[in-house]
Amino acid sequence: MGAVRRTVVATAVAATAAVGVSTGQAAATPAIDTVVNGALSVTPLCQGTIDALIIACTELEKLTPHFPLMLELNPRGTHLVVLGAGLTEDGKIRPVLEERLEAALRAA
């Protein structure tokens, strides 16, 4: 598993360097956890079908209160997707959907 983790980290570092080179000016300076999470999310090894690599990538990601990397680097060219939660029987918005919509509004 150590070799798998080193391979994932090396690929994530390379992807991070590529993202930094190709994006031009960033809107803000992203947090390191955000950069690592963003690199892992586009690393081919993390997107494959090998369970050990997917698990290694997942273990390397960190929960962070910061916006995703693409929102930091390209806020105008990034699309937000809000998952629905259905309405109540009387047609009102469920609390979980309201929270999702408010979070998307803050991100936008």
C-alpha positions as CSV (number, residue, x, y, z in Angstrom):
1,M,0.0,0.0,0.0
2,G,3.0,2.3,0.6
3,A,4.0,2.2,-3.1
4,V,0.4,2.9,-4.1
5,R,0.3,5.9,-1.8
6,R,3.6,7.3,-3.1
7,T,2.4,6.9,-6.7
8,V,-0.8,8.7,-5.9
9,V,1.0,11.5,-4.1
10,A,3.5,11.9,-7.0
11,T,0.7,12.1,-9.5
12,A,-1.2,14.6,-7.4
13,V,1.8,16.8,-7.1
14,A,2.3,16.7,-10.8
15,A,-1.4,17.5,-11.4
16,T,-1.1,20.4,-8.9
17,A,1.9,21.8,-10.7
18,A,0.0,21.5,-14.0
19,V,-3.1,23.2,-12.6
20,G,-0.9,26.1,-11.3
21,V,0.7,26.6,-14.6
22,S,-2.4,26.4,-16.8
23,T,-4.9,28.5,-14.9
24,G,-3.4,32.0,-15.2
25,Q,-4.2,34.3,-12.3
26,A,-6.1,32.9,-9.4
27,A,-8.9,34.8,-7.7
28,A,-7.4,34.0,-4.3
29,T,-4.6,32.0,-2.8
30,P,-6.2,28.6,-2.2
31,A,-5.5,26.6,1.0
32,I,-3.1,23.7,0.6
33,D,-5.8,21.2,1.5
34,T,-7.9,22.6,-1.2
35,V,-5.1,22.3,-3.7
36,V,-4.4,18.7,-2.7
37,N,-8.1,17.8,-2.9
38,G,-8.4,19.5,-6.3
39,A,-5.4,17.6,-7.6
40,L,-6.7,14.3,-6.3
41,S,-10.1,14.9,-7.9
42,V,-8.5,15.1,-11.4
43,T,-5.7,12.6,-11.0
44,P,-6.2,9.7,-13.4
45,L,-5.1,7.2,-10.9
46,C,-7.8,8.3,-8.5
47,Q,-10.5,8.1,-11.2
48,G,-9.7,4.6,-12.3
49,T,-11.2,1.2,-11.4
50,I,-8.4,-0.1,-9.0
51,D,-9.9,-0.2,-5.5
52,A,-6.5,0.2,-3.8
53,L,-5.9,3.5,-5.6
54,I,-9.3,4.9,-5.0
55,I,-9.0,4.1,-1.3
56,A,-5.5,5.7,-1.1
57,C,-6.8,8.8,-2.8
58,T,-9.8,9.0,-0.5
59,E,-7.5,8.7,2.5
60,L,-5.3,11.5,1.3
61,E,-8.2,13.9,0.9
62,K,-9.0,16.3,3.8
63,L,-12.3,17.7,4.8
64,T,-12.0,21.5,4.6
65,P,-14.3,24.5,5.0
66,H,-12.8,26.1,1.9
67,F,-14.5,26.2,-1.4
68,P,-13.3,23.7,-4.0
69,L,-10.2,24.6,-5.9
70,M,-12.0,25.4,-9.2
71,L,-14.1,28.0,-7.5
72,E,-11.0,29.6,-6.1
73,L,-9.1,29.6,-9.5
74,N,-12.0,30.2,-11.9
75,P,-15.1,31.4,-10.1
76,R,-16.8,32.7,-13.3
77,G,-16.2,29.6,-15.4
78,T,-17.3,27.1,-12.7
79,H,-20.8,25.7,-12.6
80,L,-22.5,24.7,-9.4
81,V,-24.8,21.7,-9.1
82,V,-27.3,21.5,-6.3
83,L,-28.7,18.1,-5.5
84,G,-32.5,18.2,-4.9
85,A,-34.3,16.7,-2.0
86,G,-37.9,16.9,-3.1
87,L,-40.7,19.0,-1.5
88,T,-42.9,18.1,1.4
89,E,-46.4,16.8,0.8
90,D,-47.8,20.4,1.1
91,G,-45.2,21.7,-1.4
92,K,-42.7,23.3,0.9
93,I,-39.0,23.1,0.7
94,R,-37.4,20.5,3.0
95,P,-34.8,21.8,5.4
96,V,-32.0,19.8,3.8
97,L,-32.8,21.3,0.4
98,E,-32.9,24.8,1.9
99,E,-29.4,24.2,3.4
100,R,-28.1,23.0,0.1
101,L,-29.5,26.0,-1.7
102,E,-28.1,28.5,0.9
103,A,-24.6,26.8,0.6
104,A,-24.8,27.2,-3.2
105,L,-25.8,30.8,-2.9
106,R,-22.8,31.5,-0.6
107,A,-20.5,29.8,-3.1
108,A,-22.0,31.7,-6.0
